[in-house]
Amino acid sequence: MKRIPLGQTEAPNVVLGLMRIADKTDDEIRHLVATARDAGIDFFDHADVYGRALHGCESRFAEAMQLSPSERAEITIQTKAGIVGDGPYFDFSYEHLIESVEGSLRALQTDYIDILLLHRPDALVEPEEVARAFDELEASGKVRAFGVSNHTPRQIDLLATAVSQPLVANQLQLSITHAPIIAQGVASNMVGTDQSLTIDGGGILDYCRIKGITVQAWSPFQAGFFTGTFLGSDDYPELNAVIDRLAAAYDVPAIAIATAWITRHPAEMQVVLGTTSPERVAGAALGSDIPLSRSEWYELFRAAGHKVP
Ligand SMILES: NC(=O)c1ccc[n+]([C@@H]2O[C@H](COP(=O)([O-])OP(=O)(O)OC[C@H]3O[C@@H](n4cnc5c(N)ncnc54)[C@H](OP(=O)(O)O)[C@@H]3O)[C@@H](O)[C@H]2O)c1
């Protein structure tokens, strides 16, 4: 498993998201996590809103794993705050962020969160309030590092007017088929193609590279916004033909090639897996360090329907 820089530390470039474990048994969760650990994944992504109830998936993880203090210390636990599911709406107020983290600590049965992300931009954000919450959470040792998710460059700049901690990560939707953060730049300034339109706030991937913010790719195998996977889908025959050919050439499962399309990018991004299948986790982990050539990478990009002008 390749490891990449993340803030002041480093982390695997394939990590396990636990958004979909609400209905899994203890044994299933332990098997999933053990498979990830065997593959070199020691980084787990949560959010307060994952699960049927608030903190549901965080609780399932802790109940199933029953981590000893030394086992807890071996792993990185990342969680998120800022979405109010009952609405929905977004809330970056001091009170909401503190309450969310206290709830996550209880649910995860731990006394610290390694990384806290602001989940989705709050239109009513007041950077000073976020800063007050971050300062308190850092000073109390309850949160060790901070980041954002689904944020534009300007939204990050706005937070930085008050927040003093470095923002170490920006978690963004990215798969071969859902790739505006990459595809827009390839077709920039071209009249008549939607791909040239800026829908990511303008160059968010380049911005994160410049600022040393690790991009974490969520829904890496989803065709669109929770529309099902493109892997093996009849809607993507050309893409799957290329994936299958490269999978055979590199002697890995197809899911490893879909993973490698992201890990091969020099931005040193992290792929946030959402599968609950241990077999798929092990397969995806094989894509951590596949040296796809430029022509292979671009062939996958074109086969997914993106323009290379
Ligand atoms: N920051 C954000 O706003 C945000 C939003 C969404 C998600 N996330 C994070 O990103 C993680 C991943 O998101 P995701 O679950 O949407 O991503 P994903 O890994 O692209 O999708 C996984 C889902 O696809 C299914 N699937 C079906 N066939 C598959 C195949 N051949 N290969 C792989 N998966 C297949 C999986 O089912 P099986 O379980 O049966 O394999 C699972 O339901 C989440 O766990 C969460 O941590 C963050």
The ligand as a MOL file (V3000), in Angstrom:
LIG
                    3D

  0  0  0     0  0            999 V3000
M  V30 BEGIN CTAB
M  V30 COUNTS 48 52 0 0 0
M  V30 BEGIN ATOM
M  V30 1 N -17.8220 13.7970 1.7830 0
M  V30 2 C -18.9590 13.4520 1.2280 0
M  V30 3 O -19.8170 14.2890 0.9270 0
M  V30 4 C -19.2240 12.0030 0.9780 0
M  V30 5 C -20.3520 11.5890 0.2700 0
M  V30 6 C -20.5480 10.2320 0.0510 0
M  V30 7 C -19.6270 9.3100 0.5260 0
M  V30 8 N -18.5380 9.7250 1.2460 0 CHG=1
M  V30 9 C -17.5400 8.7680 1.7510 0
M  V30 10 O -17.0550 8.0330 0.6570 0
M  V30 11 C -17.2040 6.6390 0.8880 0
M  V30 12 C -17.4370 5.9660 -0.4190 0
M  V30 13 O -18.6670 6.3830 -1.0050 0
M  V30 14 P -19.5790 5.3520 -1.8130 0
M  V30 15 O -19.9550 4.2270 -0.9450 0
M  V30 16 O -20.6480 6.1300 -2.4790 0 CHG=-1
M  V30 17 O -18.5030 4.8780 -2.9030 0
M  V30 18 P -18.2510 3.6350 -3.8400 0
M  V30 19 O -17.1600 2.8390 -3.2690 0
M  V30 20 O -18.0660 4.2260 -5.1840 0
M  V30 21 O -19.5940 2.7990 -3.8690 0
M  V30 22 C -19.7990 1.6790 -3.0510 0
M  V30 23 C -21.1910 1.1530 -3.2960 0
M  V30 24 O -21.2530 0.5980 -4.6190 0
M  V30 25 C -21.6660 -0.7700 -4.5270 0
M  V30 26 N -21.0830 -1.5690 -5.6010 0
M  V30 27 C -21.7920 -2.3480 -6.4480 0
M  V30 28 N -20.9910 -2.9670 -7.3020 0
M  V30 29 C -19.7440 -2.5820 -6.9960 0
M  V30 30 C -18.4740 -2.8900 -7.5400 0
M  V30 31 N -18.3300 -3.7270 -8.5730 0
M  V30 32 N -17.4020 -2.3370 -6.9810 0
M  V30 33 C -17.5220 -1.4890 -5.9430 0
M  V30 34 N -18.7110 -1.1480 -5.3840 0
M  V30 35 C -19.8140 -1.7060 -5.9150 0
M  V30 36 C -21.1990 -1.2000 -3.1540 0
M  V30 37 O -21.9120 -2.3620 -2.7630 0
M  V30 38 P -21.2110 -3.4720 -1.8290 0
M  V30 39 O -21.1340 -2.8540 -0.4730 0
M  V30 40 O -22.1480 -4.6120 -1.8990 0
M  V30 41 O -19.8780 -3.7550 -2.4300 0
M  V30 42 C -21.5500 0.0260 -2.3390 0
M  V30 43 O -22.9560 0.0690 -2.0880 0
M  V30 44 C -18.3230 6.5340 1.9140 0
M  V30 45 O -18.2460 5.3550 2.7060 0
M  V30 46 C -18.0600 7.7530 2.7560 0
M  V30 47 O -17.0680 7.4520 3.7150 0
M  V30 48 C -18.3280 11.0530 1.4600 0
M  V30 END ATOM
M  V30 BEGIN BOND
M  V30 1 1 1 2
M  V30 2 2 2 3
M  V30 3 1 2 4
M  V30 4 1 4 5
M  V30 5 2 4 48
M  V30 6 2 5 6
M  V30 7 1 6 7
M  V30 8 2 7 8
M  V30 9 1 8 9
M  V30 10 1 8 48
M  V30 11 1 9 10
M  V30 12 1 9 46
M  V30 13 1 10 11
M  V30 14 1 11 12
M  V30 15 1 11 44
M  V30 16 1 12 13
M  V30 17 1 13 14
M  V30 18 2 14 15
M  V30 19 1 14 16
M  V30 20 1 14 17
M  V30 21 1 17 18
M  V30 22 2 18 19
M  V30 23 1 18 20
M  V30 24 1 18 21
M  V30 25 1 21 22
M  V30 26 1 22 23
M  V30 27 1 23 24
M  V30 28 1 23 42
M  V30 29 1 24 25
M  V30 30 1 25 26
M  V30 31 1 25 36
M  V30 32 1 26 27
M  V30 33 1 26 35
M  V30 34 2 27 28
M  V30 35 1 28 29
M  V30 36 1 29 30
M  V30 37 2 29 35
M  V30 38 1 30 31
M  V30 39 2 30 32
M  V30 40 1 32 33
M  V30 41 2 33 34
M  V30 42 1 34 35
M  V30 43 1 36 37
M  V30 44 1 36 42
M  V30 45 1 37 38
M  V30 46 2 38 39
M  V30 47 1 38 40
M  V30 48 1 38 41
M  V30 49 1 42 43
M  V30 50 1 44 45
M  V30 51 1 44 46
M  V30 52 1 46 47
M  V30 END BOND
M  V30 END CTAB
M  END
